[in-house]
């Protein structure tokens, strides 16, 4: 699927596809390597995010891996983002309080520009739970994201 369709953002189409067929595999093709777009594709359930500049052999390999249920490909942009989003880091040596693993995951997702709904979808938690994590940590979404960037979580 192209990352930009005539009628707008393809990521909402990924959601619709998964609503009708939860076992569907969707690969996004894009001219952009914007980490926010990749993170949003991950949140909406895309299986991989590939540059339109990959060659035919790499594309066939990526499709095969996705159909077999394997992790995002090494040629795709999703693997790095997925690894960063799932990484659990509580090792705070700055004197700031250590985060729970879930709070760290929420902040990492926010740092990539995902909205509360997308974070909740990706982590399989409610939007209200996402809001609670942000409020409990730093009272403010912008402050939370700045903190996550400074900590190297994003």
N, C-alpha and C positions, 0 to 999 in steps of 0.2 A: 504494500500500500504506500502511496506517495504521502509524504508528511503534510503537504498542503493540497487540498482538493479544491475544485471550483467553488464549492459552497462553503469553504472555510476549513477549520481545523479537523484533521483526520483523527485526532485522539478521541473525540467523542464517538466517532464511528467504531473505534476499537471497543469502547464500552458497550455499544449496541450489539456488536458481533458477539461479545462474551455473554451478554444477557440472553441471547438466543441459542448460542452454542458454547457452553463453558469450556469445552475441550478444544476450541479453535486456537490456532496458532497464527499470530499476526506479526509480520516483519515490516517495520517502517523503513522506507527509503527516503533519504533527505539530502539536500545540498548543504544543510546546516549541521554543524557538530555542536550546537549550543547545548551545554550541559543541562540547562533547565528543560529543554525540549526532550532530551534523552530521559531525564528523571521523570518527567510527566508521562512519557510513553511507558516507562516502567510501572508507574503508579496505575495507569489505566489497563495494564495487562499485556502490553506488547511483548513478544518473545525476544525480539532483537531490534536494533536500530542501526542501519547500515548507511554508509555514504553511497551516493549514486555513482561515485567514481570507482567502486570496486569492479573487479573484472568478472567475467562470466563464471570462471571456475570457483572463485570465492563466493559468488552468489549461490551457486548450486550447492556448495559445501554448507553454507549458512542455512539454506532451506532444509537440507538433509538433517543437520544437527537439531534444528528446531522441531522438525517432525518426529525425530527420535526422542524428543523430550530432554535433550541435553542443555547444558548451561549456554548462555549467550556466547557467540563465537568470538574468537580472538580478533577477527577483522572488524567486528561490530563495535559500536560505541557503548553498548549497554553493559558489557562485562565490567568495565572499570567503575561505572556508576553503581551497578548492583553490588559490587564488592564494597565500595565506600558506604553505601546505604545500609548494608547489613553488618558492617564492622561494629564491634562492641568495644567502646573505649571508655573506661572509667578511671583511667590513670591520670588524675589531675595533679600536677606538681606545681601549680601556680598559686596554691593557697585557697583557691575557690572550692566550694563543696563539690565532691564527686557526684556525678549524675547516676541515676539508675540506668540500666541498659535501655529500657523503653524510652526514658526521657532523652537519652542520647540519640536514639533512633529518630525520634520526633524532630529534634533540633537539626539533625543531619538532613532530613527530608525538607524541612523548612528552608535550610540553607541553599538548597537547589532550586528554590522558588516555587515549590509545590504549595498549593493552598490547603486549608485544613481538610477539605473533603478528599483531596488526592492523597494526603498523608494517611488519613484514616483508611482509605481504600487499600493503599499499599501495605499498611501494617495490620490490616484487618481489625481495626478498632473504630469506635464511633467518633464522629466529629466532636462530640462533647468531650470525649476522653482526650482527644488531641488538644482541645482548648484548655482543659484542666492542666495538662502537662505544661503547656506554655505559661499559663497563669501561675502555676505553682513554682515554676523555675525563675522567671524573670519579669513577670507581670506585663510584658509587652513583647509582641511578635518581633518588632524590629530589633529590640535589644537582644532577644534570644538569638536571632540570626547573626548579628554582629558578634556575639559571644561565640557561637559555633564556628564562625570563620576564623576568629582569633585563636581558637583552640585547635585549628587545623582539622576540624571535623568535616569540612567541605572543601 
